[in-house]
Amino acid sequence: MIAFQQLEVRYGATVALRGVSLDLEPGVVGLLGPNGSGKSTLLKTLLGLLAPAAGTGSVLGVGLGSPDSTRLRARIGYMPEYDALIEDASAYEQVAFWGELSGLSPRQARDRSHEVLYFVGLDESRYRNVSGYSTGMRQRVKLAQALVHSPELVFLDEPTNGLDPDGRKRMLDLVLKVRAELDTSVVLASHLLQDVERVADQLVILDRGEVKASGSMAGLRRMLARRFELRFLDPLPPGDEAALAELGQVLEGRNGLYDVEFAVDDPAAAFRWARARGAVLVQLTPRHDRLDEVLIRALRSA
């Protein structure tokens, strides 16, 4: 779906993206990172709005900067972080207008406007001017315009921005619905861990314009997790308990059961440690990290 090799994007002399290499499959991709990490710049590069200074890349099989890049926009949708809605026009009029800009005929655009506004839950309000809409309703108008032309892939930039908990839940439910019912892939850029964890099956962690980690959610947890539960046949004597620190940080331990965060990516070290001390290690169980722990580790990595 998306492939980048050593991509670099600059704003003048400032490097906004550096050495970005990605290979993402269809699905829901969470683009996660603190403010200023390069998420919006990466989305604009994917849309063909920014030209890379170095490296290569493709979206849906179309190379960045190729003659077909303008046609690619008919196959993708974009929901920006900030809206530019026309206050004295209805949601129906605006989504239909954007449909025509995306290449639909006027009749197709009107029909699709009705369909996507129903899809996002605005069918009963579609003829009202958006000036009277709540923040959540405005966000759903933006999502509708991104979907009006039936794209294969949509980019959502901070789609829950400014929403209360109920509005966030409704928006994230729609993201899952877009993937499940429309078979449309989604790239969701957010700085909110809970949002990404709820909807994404793939994750890209950005910081200061560099990819710190990427892959499937389950794979990243396995790759970055160093926390294990160790169960010994008998409780360790005090001296051996203290020596467990050779493996890493002992977070908790009693009655032969210890929670250890390893200092190295080598769980087998626990068996070597036990054998050297004549202890019997009967169980070594990974404690899969929460997403916030994964993020912190990735951002701390070199």
Backbone as CSV, one residue per row, in Angstrom:
resi,resn,N_x,N_y,N_z,CA_x,CA_y,CA_z,C_x,C_y,C_z
1,MET,0.828,-1.205,0.000,0.000,0.000,0.000,0.870,1.265,0.000
2,ILE,1.840,1.321,0.905,2.760,2.456,1.003,4.173,1.914,1.175
3,ALA,5.101,2.425,0.381,6.494,1.999,0.496,7.401,3.212,0.323
4,PHE,8.267,3.446,1.291,9.250,4.528,1.241,10.635,3.938,1.455
5,GLN,11.619,4.512,0.763,13.003,4.107,0.959,13.864,5.354,1.163
6,GLN,14.351,5.532,2.385,15.271,6.613,2.739,14.752,7.983,2.275
7,LEU,13.491,8.230,2.578,12.852,9.475,2.141,13.308,10.647,3.010
8,GLU,13.583,11.764,2.361,13.940,12.988,3.074,13.111,14.141,2.527
9,VAL,12.509,14.917,3.428,11.690,16.069,3.052,12.216,17.286,3.799
10,ARG,12.359,18.389,3.082,12.901,19.613,3.673,11.946,20.786,3.505
11,TYR,11.975,21.692,4.475,11.387,23.026,4.342,12.557,24.002,4.312
12,GLY,13.003,24.339,3.119,14.203,25.153,3.014,15.404,24.365,3.520
13,ALA,16.094,24.934,4.506,17.263,24.257,5.063,16.898,23.300,6.195
14,THR,15.643,23.330,6.610,15.209,22.486,7.734,14.783,21.106,7.238
15,VAL,15.346,20.068,7.829,14.985,18.699,7.471,13.787,18.292,8.324
16,ALA,12.639,18.067,7.672,11.411,17.698,8.385,11.259,16.191,8.513
17,LEU,11.675,15.439,7.493,11.683,13.981,7.534,13.064,13.516,7.099
18,ARG,13.622,12.564,7.842,14.994,12.136,7.571,15.062,10.605,7.519
19,GLY,15.508,10.069,6.371,15.753,8.636,6.250,14.547,7.762,6.532
20,VAL,13.360,8.189,6.077,12.133,7.445,6.368,12.008,6.254,5.416
21,SER,11.984,5.060,5.972,11.756,3.835,5.201,10.572,3.102,5.804
22,LEU,9.571,2.814,4.975,8.337,2.178,5.442,7.856,1.183,4.414
23,ASP,7.162,0.163,4.880,6.501,-0.799,3.996,5.212,-1.211,4.699
24,LEU,4.096,-0.588,4.320,2.835,-0.757,5.035,1.814,-1.493,4.174
25,GLU,1.115,-2.432,4.803,0.097,-3.218,4.139,-1.276,-2.559,4.314
26,PRO,-2.275,-2.940,3.491,-3.634,-2.411,3.675,-4.152,-2.705,5.077
27,GLY,-4.958,-1.801,5.607,-5.511,-1.940,6.943,-5.656,-0.571,7.572
28,VAL,-5.576,-0.507,8.898,-5.607,0.759,9.627,-4.224,0.980,10.227
29,VAL,-3.560,2.027,9.777,-2.202,2.349,10.225,-2.281,3.532,11.176
30,GLY,-1.721,3.383,12.368,-1.620,4.480,13.306,-0.287,5.177,13.145
31,LEU,-0.326,6.474,12.861,0.883,7.282,12.740,0.992,8.093,14.017
32,LEU,1.902,7.687,14.880,1.919,8.175,16.256,3.201,8.926,16.546
33,GLY,3.069,10.012,17.289,4.246,10.762,17.693,3.846,12.063,18.345
34,PRO,4.747,12.677,19.100,4.428,13.958,19.736,4.239,15.052,18.703
35,ASN,3.658,16.172,19.128,3.502,17.316,18.229,4.866,17.743,17.701
36,GLY,4.915,18.002,16.387,6.175,18.390,15.771,7.053,17.240,15.355
37,SER,6.523,16.015,15.423,7.342,14.840,15.090,7.447,14.591,13.591
38,GLY,6.574,15.239,12.787,6.613,15.049,11.338,5.412,14.317,10.782
39,LYS,4.370,14.104,11.588,3.201,13.349,11.117,2.507,14.052,9.959
40,SER,2.197,15.342,10.124,1.503,16.071,9.055,2.374,16.196,7.809
41,THR,3.667,16.364,7.991,4.576,16.430,6.843,4.559,15.114,6.074
42,LEU,4.549,13.993,6.793,4.500,12.699,6.122,3.195,12.535,5.360
43,LEU,2.076,12.959,5.956,0.795,12.864,5.249,0.808,13.710,3.975
44,LYS,1.334,14.915,4.048,1.379,15.788,2.874,2.293,15.217,1.792
45,THR,3.333,14.508,2.208,4.200,13.844,1.235,3.468,12.685,0.578
46,LEU,2.714,11.924,1.370,1.919,10.827,0.821,0.877,11.333,-0.170
47,LEU,0.349,12.523,0.092,-0.650,13.118,-0.795,-0.028,13.733,-2.051
48,GLY,1.293,13.807,-2.088,1.956,14.414,-3.237,2.021,15.928,-3.163
49,LEU,1.703,16.514,-1.981,1.729,17.965,-1.828,3.130,18.477,-1.532
50,LEU,3.994,17.598,-1.032,5.387,17.957,-0.783,6.287,17.016,-1.578
51,ALA,7.288,17.566,-2.207,8.221,16.748,-2.995,9.412,16.362,-2.135
52,PRO,9.782,15.083,-2.128,10.947,14.670,-1.339,12.240,15.231,-1.916
53,ALA,13.158,15.584,-1.019,14.471,16.062,-1.449,15.391,14.905,-1.786
54,ALA,15.100,13.721,-1.230,15.916,12.534,-1.490,15.079,11.303,-1.196
55,GLY,15.524,10.173,-1.740,14.827,8.917,-1.514,13.715,8.687,-2.517
56,THR,13.058,7.541,-2.396,11.974,7.173,-3.295,10.795,6.673,-2.487
57,GLY,9.628,6.612,-3.138,8.448,6.111,-2.449,7.292,5.927,-3.403
58,SER,6.315,5.156,-2.970,5.112,4.950,-3.775,3.913,4.798,-2.858
59,VAL,2.758,5.190,-3.368,1.473,5.048,-2.680,0.517,4.365,-3.644
60,LEU,-0.049,3.238,-3.235,-0.943,2.460,-4.093,-0.275,2.134,-5.423
61,GLY,1.025,1.909,-5.385,1.764,1.536,-6.583,2.185,2.687,-7.463
62,VAL,1.832,3.926,-7.094,2.182,5.106,-7.887,3.363,5.806,-7.233
63,GLY,4.428,5.995,-7.988,5.620,6.624,-7.445,5.412,8.091,-7.145
64,LEU,6.010,8.565,-6.054,5.933,9.986,-5.725,6.613,10.805,-6.817
65,GLY,5.928,11.850,-7.251,6.477,12.711,-8.285,6.317,12.182,-9.699
66,SER,5.642,11.034,-9.877,5.445,10.481,-11.218,4.316,11.232,-11.926
67,PRO,4.215,11.118,-13.274,3.140,11.793,-14.004,1.746,11.358,-13.543
68,ASP,1.627,10.168,-12.947,0.320,9.686,-12.499,-0.048,10.178,-11.105
69,SER,0.815,10.989,-10.475,0.564,11.386,-9.094,-0.711,12.213,-8.957
70,THR,-1.057,13.009,-9.988,-2.299,13.784,-9.894,-3.510,12.857,-9.958
71,ARG,-3.414,11.779,-10.749,-4.522,10.822,-10.808,-4.649,10.031,-9.511
72,LEU,-3.552,9.917,-8.789,-3.595,9.204,-7.520,-4.574,9.856,-6.561
73,ARG,-4.718,11.160,-6.639,-5.596,11.864,-5.705,-7.052,11.472,-5.874
74,ALA,-7.410,10.915,-7.025,-8.772,10.411,-7.204,-8.982,9.100,-6.453
75,ARG,-7.881,8.482,-6.008,-7.973,7.183,-5.320,-7.764,7.300,-3.816
76,ILE,-7.465,8.516,-3.349,-7.220,8.718,-1.925,-8.095,9.860,-1.402
77,GLY,-8.355,9.843,-0.111,-9.098,10.900,0.548,-8.271,11.488,1.674
78,TYR,-8.589,12.722,2.051,-7.798,13.404,3.074,-8.708,14.200,3.989
79,MET,-8.607,13.939,5.269,-9.316,14.713,6.296,-8.271,15.530,7.041
80,PRO,-8.200,16.851,6.813,-7.164,17.661,7.462,-7.458,17.881,8.937
81,GLU,-6.415,18.261,9.663,-6.596,18.525,11.097,-7.510,19.724,11.317
82,TYR,-7.310,20.787,10.556,-8.101,22.006,10.721,-9.094,22.110,9.569
83,ASP,-10.327,22.531,9.893,-11.324,22.575,8.822,-11.319,23.929,8.117
84,ALA,-11.847,23.896,6.900,-12.036,25.110,6.108,-13.457,25.066,5.554
85,LEU,-14.403,24.749,6.445,-15.787,24.613,6.020,-16.397,25.980,5.692
86,ILE,-17.320,25.966,4.749,-18.026,27.190,4.360,-19.207,27.355,5.311
87,GLU,-19.155,28.374,6.144,-20.090,28.483,7.256,-21.544,28.624,6.817
88,ASP,-21.796,29.316,5.717,-23.191,29.556,5.311,-23.659,28.578,4.237
89,ALA,-23.032,27.402,4.184,-23.465,26.334,3.268,-23.770,25.091,4.083
90,SER,-24.681,24.268,3.570,-25.049,23.040,4.276,-23.986,21.967,4.077
91,ALA,-24.022,20.975,4.941,-23.101,19.843,4.800,-23.330,19.146,3.474
92,TYR,-24.578,18.992,3.080,-24.904,18.320,1.816,-24.277,19.061,0.636
93,GLU,-24.427,20.402,0.612,-23.882,21.191,-0.502,-22.355,21.087,-0.550
94,GLN,-21.738,21.139,0.608,-20.279,21.130,0.626,-19.710,19.775,0.225
95,VAL,-20.278,18.703,0.744,-19.760,17.378,0.403,-19.987,17.088,-1.081
96,ALA,-21.142,17.517,-1.627,-21.393,17.342,-3.059,-20.380,18.137,-3.889
97,PHE,-20.082,19.348,-3.440,-19.102,20.182,-4.141,-17.734,19.510,-4.151
98,TRP,-17.331,18.974,-2.995,-16.034,18.287,-2.929,-16.048,17.019,-3.777
99,GLY,-17.202,16.402,-3.897,-17.297,15.231,-4.763,-17.016,15.590,-6.214
100,GLU,-17.549,16.727,-6.644,-17.276,17.173,-8.026,-15.799,17.504,-8.205
101,LEU,-15.194,18.133,-7.181,-13.762,18.431,-7.268,-12.929,17.159,-7.349
102,SER,-13.474,16.067,-6.823,-12.760,14.785,-6.853,-12.985,14.013,-8.143
103,GLY,-13.784,14.588,-9.066,-13.963,13.964,-10.365,-15.317,13.338,-10.613
104,LEU,-16.239,13.416,-9.646,-17.574,12.867,-9.861,-18.414,13.823,-10.697
105,SER,-19.368,13.270,-11.418,-20.321,14.115,-12.125,-21.234,14.797,-11.100
106,PRO,-21.902,15.903,-11.459,-22.784,16.559,-10.487,-23.827,15.620,-9.894
107,ARG,-24.416,14.770,-10.719,-25.423,13.851,-10.185,-24.793,12.817,-9.255
108,GLN,-23.647,12.256,-9.650,-22.947,11.301,-8.785,-22.565,11.950,-7.461
109,ALA,-22.093,13.192,-7.532,-21.671,13.896,-6.320,-22.848,14.106,-5.379
110,ARG,-24.001,14.455,-5.906,-25.174,14.657,-5.052,-25.612,13.343,-4.408
111,ASP,-25.627,12.274,-5.205,-26.023,10.968,-4.656,-25.055,10.512,-3.576
112,ARG,-23.768,10.652,-3.856,-22.767,10.211,-2.892,-22.779,11.088,-1.635
113,SER,-23.101,12.354,-1.782,-23.180,13.229,-0.621,-24.227,12.717,0.363
114,HIS,-25.400,12.350,-0.156,-26.439,11.763,0.701,-25.924,10.495,1.384
115,GLU,-25.249,9.642,0.618,-24.807,8.347,1.145,-23.770,8.493,2.256
116,VAL,-22.758,9.331,2.024,-21.688,9.414,3.024,-22.130,10.189,4.254
117,LEU,-23.019,11.161,4.101,-23.527,11.867,5.279,-24.390,10.947,6.128
118,TYR,-25.121,10.049,5.492,-25.844,9.022,6.241,-24.846,8.099,6.940
119,PHE,-23.784,7.740,6.254,-22.771,6.836,6.798,-22.144,7.408,8.072
120,VAL,-21.883,8.724,8.095,-21.232,9.333,9.263,-22.237,9.822,10.294
121,GLY,-23.525,9.578,10.061,-24.535,9.915,11.057,-25.046,11.340,11.007
122,LEU,-24.974,11.982,9.836,-25.447,13.362,9.704,-26.619,13.496,8.738
123,ASP,-27.307,12.388,8.472,-28.384,12.433,7.486,-29.505,13.398,7.890
124,GLU,-29.817,13.474,9.171,-30.927,14.336,9.600,-30.520,15.805,9.669
125,SER,-29.227,16.084,9.638,-28.749,17.471,9.750,-28.096,17.963,8.470
126,ARG,-28.189,17.197,7.394,-27.367,17.486,6.219,-27.756,18.771,5.498
127,TYR,-28.990,19.264,5.698,-29.406,20.482,5.010,-29.194,21.742,5.855
128,ARG,-28.702,21.579,7.071,-28.435,22.740,7.923,-27.074,23.339,7.596
129,ASN,-26.962,24.659,7.735,-25.655,25.295,7.563,-24.690,24.811,8.652
130,VAL,-23.452,24.608,8.290,-22.495,24.048,9.242,-22.133,25.047,10.336
131,SER,-22.502,26.319,10.182,-22.223,27.307,11.228,-22.877,26.924,12.549
132,GLY,-23.962,26.136,12.483,-24.639,25.704,13.700,-24.230,24.329,14.178
133,TYR,-23.189,23.758,13.578,-22.749,22.416,13.939,-21.830,22.440,15.163
134,SER,-21.885,21.371,15.942,-20.923,21.169,17.026,-19.572,20.757,16.434
135,THR,-18.541,20.731,17.293,-17.217,20.311,16.830,-17.247,18.886,16.291
136,GLY,-17.955,17.989,16.980,-18.049,16.607,16.522,-18.726,16.488,15.171
137,MET,-19.764,17.277,14.946,-20.457,17.240,13.658,-19.558,17.782,12.554
138,ARG,-18.807,18.819,12.848,-17.895,19.378,11.846,-16.819,18.360,11.473
139,GLN,-16.326,17.623,12.464,-15.336,16.600,12.173,-15.923,15.525,11.259
140,ARG,-17.182,15.195,11.473,-17.814,14.164,10.634,-18.090,14.677,9.219
141,VAL,-18.331,15.976,9.055,-18.431,16.541,7.705,-17.096,16.388,6.982
142,LYS,-16.000,16.654,7.694,-14.676,16.505,7.098,-14.408,15.062,6.697
143,LEU,-14.842,14.122,7.529,-14.674,12.712,7.176,-15.515,12.368,5.957
144,ALA,-16.738,12.904,5.890,-17.620,12.632,4.748,-16.990,13.125,3.445
145,GLN,-16.387,14.314,3.460,-15.781,14.822,2.222,-14.591,13.981,1.809
146,ALA,-13.889,13.364,2.793,-12.758,12.506,2.457,-13.212,11.197,1.826
147,LEU,-14.485,10.813,2.063,-14.999,9.528,1.587,-15.910,9.648,0.374
148,VAL,-16.282,10.865,-0.009,-17.362,11.043,-0.981,-17.072,10.376,-2.323
149,HIS,-15.811,10.295,-2.730,-15.469,9.754,-4.044,-15.039,8.283,-3.977
150,SER,-15.372,7.604,-2.866,-15.077,6.171,-2.682,-13.585,5.858,-2.859
151,PRO,-12.728,6.480,-2.060,-11.276,6.254,-2.211,-10.862,4.873,-1.708
152,GLU,-9.704,4.425,-2.171,-9.126,3.171,-1.683,-8.386,3.373,-0.360
153,LEU,-7.960,4.602,-0.118,-7.134,4.914,1.038,-7.479,6.313,1.517
154,VAL,-7.649,6.472,2.848,-7.906,7.807,3.397,-6.863,8.140,4.451
155,PHE,-6.474,9.411,4.483,-5.546,9.931,5.476,-6.327,10.829,6.428
156,LEU,-6.262,10.522,7.708,-6.988,11.277,8.726,-5.969,11.941,9.653
157,ASP,-5.946,13.260,9.652,-4.981,14.000,10.459,-5.668,14.483,11.736
158,GLU,-5.330,13.866,12.863,-5.895,14.191,14.172,-7.433,14.251,14.119
159,PRO,-8.102,13.160,13.746,-9.560,13.192,13.565,-10.349,13.397,14.850
160,THR,-9.741,13.162,16.019,-10.464,13.365,17.278,-10.105,14.694,17.933
161,ASN,-9.426,15.552,17.207,-8.984,16.829,17.750,-10.179,17.650,18.248
162,GLY,-10.141,18.081,19.510,-11.179,18.948,20.065,-12.451,18.249,20.498
163,LEU,-12.472,16.925,20.430,-13.700,16.195,20.758,-13.730,15.766,22.219
164,ASP,-14.941,15.710,22.788,-15.109,15.186,24.135,-15.070,13.662,24.071
165,PRO,-15.045,12.961,25.210,-14.931,11.494,25.175,-15.985,10.801,24.324
166,ASP,-17.218,11.263,24.365,-18.258,10.639,23.549,-18.000,10.881,22.064
167,GLY,-17.575,12.100,21.714,-17.276,12.402,20.323,-16.086,11.626,19.812
168,ARG,-15.084,11.440,20.670,-13.916,10.640,20.276,-14.315,9.197,19.995
169,LYS,-15.147,8.632,20.874,-15.593,7.259,20.675,-16.358,7.129,19.361
170,ARG,-17.229,8.091,19.089,-18.019,8.033,17.859,-17.120,8.114,16.627
171,MET,-16.116,8.983,16.674,-15.209,9.117,15.529,-14.385,7.856,15.326
172,LEU,-13.870,7.279,16.404,-13.069,6.068,16.282,-13.921,4.887,15.819
173,ASP,-15.174,4.841,16.245,-16.087,3.814,15.729,-16.250,3.963,14.213
174,LEU,-16.313,5.203,13.743,-16.429,5.446,12.303,-15.173,5.002,11.562
175,VAL,-14.017,5.217,12.164,-12.771,4.767,11.532,-12.800,3.254,11.320
176,LEU,-13.207,2.525,12.344,-13.315,1.067,12.225,-14.378,0.685,11.190
177,LYS,-15.451,1.456,11.130,-16.533,1.195,10.177,-16.065,1.432,8.742
178,VAL,-15.232,2.450,8.547,-14.676,2.732,7.214,-13.897,1.522,6.710
179,ARG,-13.101,0.932,7.580,-12.302,-0.233,7.176,-13.175,-1.467,6.978
180,ALA,-14.099,-1.702,7.903,-14.883,-2.936,7.876,-15.948,-2.940,6.786
181,GLU,-16.641,-1.815,6.597,-17.781,-1.792,5.682,-17.451,-1.257,4.296
182,LEU,-16.496,-0.357,4.210,-16.133,0.223,2.910,-14.886,-0.421,2.315
183,ASP,-14.202,-1.253,3.096,-12.957,-1.897,2.669,-11.931,-0.851,2.232
184,THR,-11.920,0.259,2.950,-10.992,1.351,2.673,-9.890,1.343,3.723
185,SER,-8.645,1.430,3.281,-7.538,1.493,4.225,-7.439,2.901,4.805
186,VAL,-6.897,2.989,6.013,-6.852,4.247,6.752,-5.446,4.465,7.300
187,VAL,-4.944,5.684,7.139,-3.753,6.126,7.859,-4.199,7.226,8.801
188,LEU,-4.109,6.972,10.101,-4.608,7.891,11.125,-3.427,8.475,11.879
189,ALA,-3.249,9.789,11.758,-2.176,10.475,12.479,-2.734,11.038,13.778
190,SER,-2.061,10.735,14.881,-2.549,11.192,16.179,-1.393,11.248,17.171
191,HIS,-1.573,12.098,18.195,-0.640,12.082,19.315,-1.284,11.431,20.529
192,LEU,-2.498,10.901,20.363,-3.228,10.284,21.469,-3.061,8.765,21.416
193,LEU,-2.390,8.232,22.397,-2.091,6.804,22.421,-3.344,5.949,22.407
194,GLN,-4.349,6.343,23.196,-5.538,5.509,23.316,-6.274,5.387,21.989
195,ASP,-6.284,6.461,21.204,-6.975,6.432,19.916,-6.328,5.429,18.975
196,VAL,-5.004,5.495,18.882,-4.286,4.597,17.981,-4.421,3.148,18.444
197,GLU,-4.291,2.935,19.742,-4.362,1.573,20.269,-5.713,0.940,19.983
198,ARG,-6.758,1.749,19.954,-8.100,1.200,19.777,-8.382,0.763,18.341
199,VAL,-7.839,1.470,17.358,-8.259,1.208,15.979,-7.187,0.604,15.079
200,ALA,-5.909,0.793,15.390,-4.852,0.454,14.432,-4.438,-1.006,14.525
201,ASP,-4.119,-1.595,13.383,-3.482,-2.915,13.364,-2.022,-2.825,12.951
202,GLN,-1.598,-1.634,12.490,-0.191,-1.366,12.214,0.167,-0.027,12.836
203,LEU,1.427,0.149,13.167,1.850,1.352,13.885,3.159,1.871,13.321
204,VAL,3.233,3.196,13.179,4.479,3.880,12.837,4.698,4.935,13.914
205,ILE,5.843,4.890,14.581,6.171,5.854,15.622,7.215,6.816,15.061
206,LEU,6.864,8.106,15.035,7.742,9.151,14.517,8.226,10.045,15.653
207,ASP,9.440,10.536,15.528,9.938,11.553,16.449,11.027,12.337,15.750
208,ARG,10.879,13.655,15.737,11.860,14.555,15.115,12.164,14.162,13.682
209,GLY,11.110,13.764,12.972,11.252,13.463,11.561,11.840,12.114,11.231
210,GLU,12.033,11.259,12.236,12.600,9.939,12.000,11.637,8.851,12.475
211,VAL,11.634,7.724,11.760,10.836,6.578,12.179,11.592,5.842,13.277
212,LYS,10.981,5.806,14.470,11.607,5.122,15.594,11.242,3.644,15.626
213,ALA,10.052,3.314,15.148,9.618,1.913,15.100,8.425,1.829,14.164
214,SER,8.252,0.671,13.526,7.086,0.459,12.677,6.835,-1.034,12.552
215,GLY,5.585,-1.383,12.295,5.202,-2.782,12.139,3.820,-3.024,12.693
216,SER,3.446,-4.291,12.796,2.137,-4.628,13.353,2.135,-4.308,14.841
217,MET,0.955,-4.041,15.386,0.858,-3.732,16.805,1.409,-4.880,17.649
218,ALA,0.988,-6.101,17.323,1.446,-7.254,18.101,2.948,-7.444,17.950
219,GLY,3.454,-7.258,16.728,4.878,-7.435,16.486,5.721,-6.412,17.226
220,LEU,5.261,-5.151,17.268,6.009,-4.125,17.983,6.057,-4.408,19.473
221,ARG,4.935,-4.876,20.004,4.933,-5.206,21.430,5.938,-6.315,21.731
222,ARG,5.958,-7.310,20.858,6.904,-8.410,21.090,8.341,-7.938,20.944
223,MET,8.569,-7.072,19.955,9.928,-6.616,19.672,10.468,-5.729,20.794
224,LEU,9.619,-4.870,21.332,10.082,-3.903,22.310,9.909,-4.355,23.757
225,ALA,9.128,-5.420,23.956,8.872,-5.868,25.322,10.107,-6.550,25.910
226,ARG,10.469,-6.145,27.105,11.578,-6.779,27.821,11.147,-7.216,29.219
227,ARG,9.861,-7.152,29.478,9.382,-7.467,30.819,8.883,-8.905,30.856
228,PHE,9.407,-9.678,31.818,9.069,-11.093,31.911,8.747,-11.467,33.356
229,GLU,7.899,-12.471,33.464,7.611,-13.062,34.762,8.412,-14.351,34.893
230,LEU,9.232,-14.436,35.934,10.080,-15.603,36.165,9.524,-16.385,37.357
231,ARG,9.304,-17.678,37.176,8.834,-18.533,38.269,9.876,-19.628,38.517
232,PHE,10.355,-19.666,39.758,11.341,-20.665,40.158,10.661,-21.779,40.958
233,LEU,11.260,-22.952,40.945,10.697,-24.085,41.672,10.624,-23.795,43.166
234,ASP,11.645,-23.132,43.688,11.689,-22.756,45.105,12.020,-21.273,45.214
235,PRO,11.565,-20.630,46.298,11.946,-19.221,46.492,13.460,-19.064,46.522
236,LEU,13.960,-17.986,45.946,15.400,-17.742,45.921,15.880,-17.253,47.277
237,PRO,17.067,-17.663,47.696,17.652,-17.104,48.921,17.954,-15.625,48.721
238,PRO,18.052,-14.858,49.814,18.249,-13.400,49.702,19.394,-13.000,48.788
239,GLY,20.499,-13.732,48.847,21.637,-13.371,47.998,21.320,-13.504,46.520
240,ASP,20.612,-14.552,46.151,20.254,-14.738,44.741,19.182,-13.746,44.305
241,GLU,18.289,-13.402,45.221,17.286,-12.384,44.876,17.964,-11.073,44.505
242,ALA,18.955,-10.694,45.288,19.692,-9.461,44.991,20.435,-9.579,43.670
243,ALA,20.938,-10.792,43.382,21.717,-11.002,42.153,20.845,-11.002,40.903
244,LEU,19.507,-11.097,41.070,18.621,-11.012,39.902,18.806,-9.693,39.150
245,ALA,19.312,-8.681,39.847,19.551,-7.384,39.210,20.546,-7.498,38.061
246,GLU,21.297,-8.596,37.992,22.210,-8.803,36.860,21.433,-8.951,35.549
247,LEU,20.183,-9.422,35.635,19.353,-9.581,34.436,18.684,-8.269,34.028
248,GLY,18.412,-7.411,35.004,17.706,-6.164,34.744,17.043,-5.661,36.004
249,GLN,16.017,-4.846,35.843,15.328,-4.256,36.988,14.270,-5.217,37.522
250,VAL,14.369,-5.556,38.811,13.375,-6.417,39.451,12.243,-5.527,39.956
251,LEU,11.081,-5.625,39.315,9.957,-4.760,39.651,9.158,-5.294,40.834
252,GLU,9.115,-6.600,40.978,8.349,-7.206,42.064,8.809,-8.647,42.223
253,GLY,8.771,-9.184,43.432,9.152,-10.577,43.610,8.836,-11.111,44.990
254,ARG,8.276,-12.309,45.017,8.041,-13.001,46.285,7.647,-14.446,45.992
255,ASN,7.992,-15.330,46.933,7.604,-16.742,46.866,8.000,-17.416,45.541
256,GLY,9.168,-17.087,45.032,9.654,-17.733,43.821,9.125,-17.162,42.524
257,LEU,8.319,-16.064,42.593,7.755,-15.435,41.397,8.278,-14.008,41.312
258,TYR,8.931,-13.662,40.171,9.595,-12.365,40.045,9.219,-11.705,38.712
259,ASP,8.985,-10.406,38.791,8.672,-9.603,37.612,9.917,-8.791,37.273
260,VAL,10.544,-9.107,36.128,11.847,-8.523,35.795,11.771,-7.839,34.432
261,GLU,12.291,-6.617,34.362,12.457,-5.925,33.083,13.904,-6.108,32.649
262,PHE,14.105,-6.919,31.610,15.452,-7.305,31.201,16.241,-6.107,30.671
263,ALA,17.530,-6.128,30.911,18.413,-5.084,30.395,18.831,-5.365,28.957
264,VAL,18.676,-6.607,28.498,19.070,-6.990,27.139,17.938,-7.768,26.480
265,ASP,17.973,-7.825,25.154,16.965,-8.576,24.399,17.369,-10.041,24.303
266,ASP,17.461,-10.711,25.441,17.899,-12.105,25.457,17.248,-12.829,26.629
267,PRO,15.978,-13.242,26.487,15.290,-13.926,27.589,16.003,-15.186,28.052
268,ALA,16.739,-15.840,27.128,17.445,-17.070,27.514,18.497,-16.812,28.585
269,ALA,18.879,-15.539,28.776,19.850,-15.217,29.826,19.344,-15.630,31.199
270,ALA,18.015,-15.649,31.369,17.447,-16.052,32.661,17.762,-17.514,32.969
271,PHE,17.718,-18.370,31.957,18.019,-19.794,32.184,19.513,-19.982,32.493
272,ARG,20.358,-19.223,31.818,21.794,-19.323,32.091,22.097,-18.835,33.504
273,TRP,21.417,-17.753,33.884,21.610,-17.209,35.229,21.191,-18.248,36.282
274,ALA,20.021,-18.871,36.079,19.517,-19.854,37.046,20.446,-21.062,37.128
275,ARG,20.913,-21.552,35.987,21.785,-22.718,35.970,23.083,-22.438,36.719
276,ALA,23.623,-21.231,36.578,24.882,-20.881,37.239,24.743,-20.856,38.756
277,ARG,23.515,-20.646,39.240,23.297,-20.563,40.681,22.590,-21.803,41.248
278,GLY,22.396,-22.809,40.425,21.757,-24.017,40.896,20.275,-23.858,41.169
279,ALA,19.651,-22.805,40.634,18.213,-22.596,40.799,17.477,-23.239,39.628
280,VAL,16.209,-23.602,39.849,15.408,-24.237,38.798,14.350,-23.242,38.330
281,LEU,14.538,-22.714,37.125,13.575,-21.794,36.523,12.546,-22.624,35.759
282,VAL,11.300,-22.624,36.206,10.283,-23.497,35.605,9.365,-22.763,34.632
283,GLN,9.408,-21.415,34.653,8.504,-20.687,33.756,9.072,-19.303,33.462
284,LEU,9.004,-18.923,32.204,9.434,-17.585,31.762,8.327,-17.048,30.862
285,THR,7.566,-16.069,31.345,6.378,-15.585,30.640,6.536,-14.118,30.274
286,PRO,6.405,-13.759,28.977,6.488,-12.338,28.602,5.283,-11.565,29.111
287,ARG,5.531,-10.346,29.564,4.471,-9.432,29.974,4.353,-8.387,28.884
288,HIS,3.413,-8.601,27.942,3.318,-7.721,26.775,3.037,-6.285,27.217
289,ASP,3.846,-5.386,26.707,3.763,-3.993,27.119,2.496,-3.321,26.629
290,ARG,2.064,-2.347,27.417,1.016,-1.452,26.953,1.616,-0.539,25.888
291,LEU,0.743,0.084,25.092,1.229,0.913,23.999,2.052,2.093,24.501
292,ASP,1.698,2.659,25.657,2.479,3.793,26.140,3.903,3.378,26.471
293,GLU,4.096,2.150,26.972,5.433,1.665,27.252,6.211,1.437,25.956
294,VAL,5.520,0.926,24.936,6.137,0.750,23.627,6.599,2.100,23.070
295,LEU,5.726,3.107,23.176,6.055,4.434,22.655,7.258,5.033,23.375
296,ILE,7.255,4.947,24.693,8.354,5.532,25.462,9.663,4.863,25.092
297,ARG,9.665,3.547,24.973,10.902,2.835,24.614,11.367,3.237,23.223
298,ALA,10.411,3.350,22.286,10.794,3.705,20.919,11.369,5.101,20.858
299,LEU,10.785,6.049,21.588,11.267,7.419,21.566,12.623,7.559,22.263
300,ARG,12.908,6.654,23.200,14.203,6.682,23.891,15.302,6.018,23.072
301,SER,14.898,5.209,22.076,15.897,4.464,21.315,16.702,5.411,20.444
302,ALA,17.903,4.983,20.079,18.781,5.831,19.254,18.271,5.879,17.833
